[in-house]
């Protein structure tokens, strides 16, 4: 189903953006820090909702991802 691919791709892309933003934020720039935190919140919410609805994290593009450990 097309929606499955969309959600899986979206989750993976969102995670990649968040990981990149975290790396960029390490220089202490306030905007980069805010962007990283906002993207972390989005990825965290996606993971929490997947868990709550009994959907595997792999199905939403977050297979093997430790959201807090990797993005905070």
Backbone as CSV, one residue per row, in Angstrom:
resi,resn,N_x,N_y,N_z,CA_x,CA_y,CA_z,C_x,C_y,C_z
1,UNK,0.835,-1.176,0.000,0.000,0.000,0.000,0.882,1.242,0.000
2,UNK,0.540,2.252,-0.759,1.366,3.445,-0.921,1.561,4.217,0.378
3,UNK,0.546,4.234,1.221,0.649,4.987,2.476,1.730,4.409,3.384
4,UNK,1.915,3.100,3.357,2.952,2.467,4.170,4.334,2.962,3.768
5,UNK,4.560,3.022,2.455,5.843,3.507,1.959,6.065,4.970,2.294
6,UNK,5.003,5.752,2.180,5.092,7.175,2.503,5.484,7.372,3.961
7,UNK,4.809,6.675,4.859,5.079,6.838,6.287,6.475,6.342,6.638
8,UNK,6.866,5.218,6.081,8.193,4.684,6.340,9.277,5.642,5.838
9,UNK,9.114,6.136,4.632,10.083,7.084,4.076,10.116,8.379,4.883
10,UNK,8.923,8.869,5.241,8.839,10.111,6.005,9.558,9.981,7.343
11,UNK,9.302,8.888,8.057,9.953,8.681,9.348,11.465,8.634,9.219
12,UNK,11.942,7.943,8.204,13.386,7.864,7.983,13.996,9.212,7.632
13,UNK,13.307,9.964,6.789,13.803,11.293,6.415,13.761,12.250,7.599
14,UNK,12.692,12.169,8.383,12.569,13.022,9.563,13.691,12.724,10.551
15,UNK,13.982,11.434,10.747,15.083,11.055,11.631,16.419,11.600,11.095
16,UNK,16.639,11.466,9.788,17.896,11.957,9.194,18.038,13.463,9.396
17,UNK,16.951,14.204,9.222,16.984,15.653,9.458,17.312,15.955,10.918
18,UNK,16.693,15.203,11.832,16.921,15.421,13.259,18.366,15.101,13.642
19,UNK,18.905,14.023,13.113,20.286,13.653,13.411,21.255,14.700,12.882
20,UNK,21.008,15.204,11.679,21.843,16.255,11.101,21.725,17.538,11.921
21,UNK,20.508,17.866,12.331,20.290,19.080,13.126,21.005,18.986,14.466
22,UNK,21.006,17.796,15.054,21.703,17.626,16.334,23.194,17.877,16.165
23,UNK,23.768,17.340,15.105,25.189,17.546,14.834,25.479,19.033,14.628
24,UNK,24.625,19.710,13.874,24.793,21.135,13.606,24.640,21.961,14.872
25,UNK,23.771,21.527,15.774,23.499,22.302,16.986,24.643,22.250,17.989
26,UNK,25.575,21.356,17.809,26.660,21.212,18.771,27.581,22.425,18.824
27,UNK,27.472,23.332,17.837,28.301,24.533,17.852,27.725,25.631,18.742
28,UNK,26.543,25.395,19.336,25.977,26.332,20.291,25.077,27.409,19.704
29,UNK,24.819,27.381,18.409,23.942,28.361,17.774,22.506,28.164,18.266
30,UNK,21.870,29.233,18.741,20.528,29.133,19.328,19.497,28.637,18.321
31,UNK,19.548,29.102,17.086,18.586,28.654,16.079,18.771,27.168,15.802
32,UNK,20.013,26.729,15.646,20.292,25.320,15.381,19.848,24.454,16.556
33,UNK,20.043,24.950,17.771,19.591,24.202,18.951,18.074,24.049,18.960
34,UNK,17.360,25.121,18.644,15.901,25.072,18.598,15.396,24.153,17.507
35,UNK,16.037,24.208,16.346,15.654,23.330,15.228,15.864,21.870,15.622
36,UNK,16.993,21.574,16.228,17.282,20.202,16.643,16.256,19.705,17.648
37,UNK,15.880,20.555,18.598,14.904,20.148,19.608,13.529,19.940,18.986
38,UNK,13.138,20.801,18.062,11.847,20.636,17.392,11.784,19.348,16.584
39,UNK,12.845,19.039,15.871,12.881,17.802,15.089,12.928,16.582,16.014
40,UNK,13.644,16.699,17.120,13.647,15.610,18.105,12.225,15.341,18.590
41,UNK,11.482,16.403,18.907,10.107,16.250,19.395,9.247,15.529,18.360
42,UNK,9.410,15.867,17.086,8.623,15.230,16.024,8.960,13.741,15.912
43,UNK,10.239,13.407,15.935,10.649,11.998,15.844,10.183,11.237,17.085
44,UNK,10.331,11.850,18.244,9.905,11.218,19.486,8.400,10.945,19.464
45,UNK,7.622,11.906,19.004,6.177,11.725,18.927,5.814,10.600,17.955
46,UNK,6.479,10.551,16.818,6.230,9.482,15.854,6.511,8.120,16.482
47,UNK,7.627,7.998,17.186,7.984,6.731,17.840,6.968,6.374,18.936
48,UNK,6.579,7.358,19.732,5.612,7.107,20.807,4.262,6.662,20.252
49,UNK,3.818,7.299,19.188,2.535,6.946,18.607,2.589,5.552,17.977
50,UNK,3.682,5.236,17.322,3.831,3.894,16.758,3.750,2.859,17.874
51,UNK,4.479,3.105,18.963,4.451,2.182,20.098,3.035,2.056,20.670
52,UNK,2.359,3.173,20.817,1.007,3.173,21.400,-0.006,2.416,20.556
53,UNK,0.139,2.495,19.248,-0.807,1.847,18.349,-0.376,0.443,17.938
54,UNK,0.723,-0.041,18.529,1.190,-1.385,18.219,1.773,-1.511,16.820
55,UNK,2.300,-0.427,16.302,2.923,-0.417,14.978,4.434,-0.506,15.195
56,UNK,5.086,-1.366,14.458,6.534,-1.493,14.650,7.233,-0.204,14.244
57,UNK,8.298,0.100,14.927,9.065,1.296,14.567,9.660,1.165,13.167
58,UNK,9.923,-0.063,12.746,10.428,-0.266,11.382,9.403,0.210,10.356
59,UNK,8.128,0.026,10.657,7.075,0.422,9.718,6.977,1.926,9.560
60,UNK,7.494,2.678,10.535,7.460,4.131,10.430,8.862,4.709,10.183
61,UNK,9.777,3.862,9.742,11.111,4.319,9.362,12.081,4.519,10.509
62,UNK,11.782,3.946,11.673,12.640,4.145,12.837,13.183,2.837,13.405
63,UNK,13.451,1.875,12.539,13.978,0.582,12.979,15.314,0.762,13.698
64,UNK,15.401,0.230,14.899,16.658,0.255,15.645,17.075,1.614,16.163
65,UNK,16.183,2.590,16.137,16.521,3.933,16.570,16.232,4.101,18.059
66,UNK,17.222,4.574,18.807,17.045,4.975,20.206,16.885,6.491,20.175
67,UNK,15.657,6.947,20.108,15.377,8.365,19.880,16.085,9.239,20.905
68,UNK,15.888,8.985,22.186,16.514,9.817,23.205,18.028,9.705,23.175
69,UNK,18.535,8.491,23.077,19.980,8.281,23.101,20.704,8.883,21.904
70,UNK,20.047,8.926,20.771,20.723,9.408,19.560,20.445,10.872,19.245
71,UNK,19.332,11.401,19.731,18.971,12.770,19.331,19.022,13.812,20.442
72,UNK,19.167,13.362,21.689,19.271,14.347,22.781,20.713,14.629,23.123
